[in-house]
C-alpha cells in the first residue's frame, strides 16, 4: 500500500510538484505557513517524487528560489509590521517563548541564522524577527540563502534517494522511510545542540536596530 502511494507520487507531473513547492516554501517564511506545517516533510516528499538527477536538481532550484522569496517577504513584513505581528492573534498563538528563541539567534554569530533552517517552526520566524530587529536586508539574506540552500538540498536529496531505493525494491520502503525520518530527527537535534551552545555577545542585537 505504501509503495503504491510512493508510485502515485512519482507519477505526478513534475510541473505540479514544482508549483506546489514554490508556493508552499514562499509562504513558509513570509506569512508563517511553516509555523503550522514544517517544510521538512514537504521537501522529503517532493524529493521522493524525483525521477533522476535532473528532476532532483529542478526541485532543489525551485526550493531555493522559493526560500529567497519567502525570506524576503518575511523580512519586509517584520520591518514594516514587526510589533503588530508579534502582538497580534497569530503572534500570541505562536507564543512568546518561540519569539524569544528566534531573537536569541540574532545575538550570536550569523551562521546560527543559516542553521536555523534546520529547526522546524523556528526558521519560519527568523525573517520577520530579522526585519523587526532592524537587521539590514543585505546582511540577513546571505545567511538566509546559505541556510536555505543547504536545507533544501539535503532534504530533497534525502527524499530522492529514499524514494528511488523504495521504488526499486518494495521491501525496503519501511526501513528507508524510517531511516529518512531518523535522519531528519538527528539533524534537527544536532543543529539545536549547536545553536544552543555558546554565549551570545551582549551588543549584537542593538547594533542591528534601525536609527530612530
C-alpha positions in Angstrom: 0.0 0.0 0.0 2.7 2.4 1.0 4.7 1.6 -2.1 1.6 2.3 -4.2 1.4 5.7 -2.6 5.0 6.4 -3.4 4.5 5.3 -7.0 1.5 7.6 -7.2 3.5 10.5 -6.0 6.3 9.7 -8.5 3.7 9.7 -11.3 2.7 13.3 -10.5 3.6 15.8 -13.2 6.9 17.5 -12.2 5.5 20.9 -13.1 2.7 20.4 -10.5 5.2 19.4 -7.8 7.4 22.4 -8.6 4.5 24.8 -8.4 3.3 23.4 -5.1 6.8 23.5 -3.7 7.3 27.1 -4.9 4.0 28.3 -3.4 4.4 26.5 0.0 8.0 27.5 0.6 7.3 31.1 -0.4 4.5 31.2 2.1 6.6 29.2 4.7 8.6 32.2 6.0 6.7 35.1 4.6 3.3 34.6 6.1 4.1 31.8 8.6 2.8 28.7 6.9 5.8 26.9 8.2 4.6 27.5 11.8 1.7 25.2 11.1 3.2 22.7 8.7 7.0 22.4 8.8 8.6 22.2 5.4 11.0 19.3 6.2 8.3 16.7 5.4 7.3 18.5 2.2 10.9 18.5 1.0 11.3 14.8 1.7 8.0 14.0 -0.1 8.9 16.3 -3.0 12.3 14.6 -3.3 10.7 11.2 -3.3 8.8 12.1 -6.5 12.0 12.9 -8.3 12.9 10.5 -11.2 16.6 11.1 -11.7 19.2 13.7 -11.1 17.7 16.3 -13.4 14.4 16.3 -11.5 16.1 16.4 -8.2 18.1 19.5 -9.3 14.9 21.1 -10.6 13.3 20.6 -7.2 16.3 22.0 -5.3 16.5 25.0 -7.6 12.8 25.7 -7.1 13.0 25.3 -3.4 15.9 27.7 -3.1 14.1 30.3 -5.2 11.0 29.9 -3.0 13.1 30.3 0.1 14.6 33.5 -1.3 11.1 34.9 -2.0 9.8 33.8 1.4 12.7 35.2 3.4 12.5 38.5 1.5 8.7 38.8 2.2 9.2 37.8 5.8 11.9 40.4 6.3 9.7 43.1 4.8 6.7 42.2 6.9 8.9 42.1 10.0 10.4 45.5 9.3 7.0 47.1 8.5 4.7 45.3 11.0 7.0 43.6 13.5 5.4 44.7 16.8 1.9 44.3 15.4 2.7 40.8 14.1 4.1 39.7 17.5 1.3 41.3 19.5 -1.5 40.1 17.1 -3.6 37.0 17.2 -1.1 34.9 15.3 1.8 36.2 17.3 0.1 35.2 20.5 -0.7 31.7 19.2 3.0 31.3 18.3 3.9 32.0 21.9 6.3 34.5 23.5 8.9 31.8 24.1 9.2 31.0 20.4 9.7 34.6 19.6 12.4 34.9 22.3 14.1 31.8 20.9 14.1 33.3 17.4 15.5 36.6 18.8 18.3 34.8 20.6 19.6 33.5 17.2 20.5 37.1 16.4 22.5 37.6 19.5 25.1 35.0 18.2 27.1 34.7 15.0 25.5 34.9 11.6 25.9 31.2 11.0 23.2 30.5 13.6 20.8 32.2 11.2 21.8 29.7 8.5 21.5 26.7 10.8 18.0 27.9 11.8 16.6 26.5 8.6 17.1 23.0 10.1 15.0 23.9 13.1 11.3 23.3 12.3 8.9 26.2 13.1 11.8 28.5 14.3 13.1 29.1 10.8 9.8 30.4 9.7 10.1 33.2 12.3 13.6 34.4 11.6 12.9 36.6 8.6 10.2 38.5 10.4 12.4 38.8 13.5 15.3 40.0 11.4 13.2 42.7 9.9 11.7 43.7 13.3 15.1 44.0 14.9 16.3 46.1 12.1 18.9 43.7 10.7 19.8 45.0 7.2 18.3 43.0 4.4 21.7 42.8 2.7 23.2 41.4 5.8 20.4 38.9 6.6 19.9 37.4 3.1 23.3 35.9 2.5 22.9 33.8 5.7 19.3 33.0 4.9 20.3 31.8 1.4 23.2 29.8 2.7 21.0 28.0 5.2 18.0 27.5 2.9 20.2 26.2 0.1 21.7 23.6 2.5 18.3 22.8 4.0 16.6 22.3 0.6 19.5 20.4 -0.9 19.9 17.9 2.0 16.2 17.1 2.4 15.3 16.9 -1.2 18.3 14.7 -1.9 17.5 12.5 1.1 13.9 12.1 -0.2 15.1 11.4 -3.7 17.5 8.6 -2.5 14.9 7.1 -0.2 12.2 7.2 -2.9 14.4 5.7 -5.6 15.5 2.8 -3.3 11.9 2.1 -2.2 10.7 2.1 -5.8 13.4 -0.3 -7.0 12.6 -2.8 -4.1 9.3 -2.5 -2.3 10.6 -4.4 0.7 12.9 -1.5 1.5 10.1 1.1 1.8 9.6 0.9 5.5 13.2 0.7 6.5 14.2 3.5 4.1 11.3 5.7 5.3 12.2 5.1 8.9 15.9 5.9 8.1 14.9 9.2 6.5 12.8 10.2 9.4 15.6 9.3 11.8 18.0 11.3 9.7 15.7 14.4 10.0 15.3 14.0 13.7 19.1 13.5 14.1 19.9 16.6 12.0 17.4 18.7 14.0 18.8 17.5 17.3 22.4 18.2 16.3 21.6 21.7 15.0 19.6 22.5 18.1 22.5 21.5 20.2 25.0 23.5 18.2 22.8 26.6 18.2 22.0 26.5 21.9 25.7 26.2 22.8 28.0 29.2 23.3 27.4 32.6 24.8 25.8 35.5 23.0 27.5 38.8 22.6 25.7 41.5 24.5 25.6 44.2 22.0 24.9 42.4 18.7 21.2 42.8 18.6 21.2 46.6 19.4 23.7 47.1 16.6 21.1 45.8 14.1 18.4 48.2 15.1 17.4 51.0 12.7 18.2 54.5 13.8 15.2 56.2 15.4 
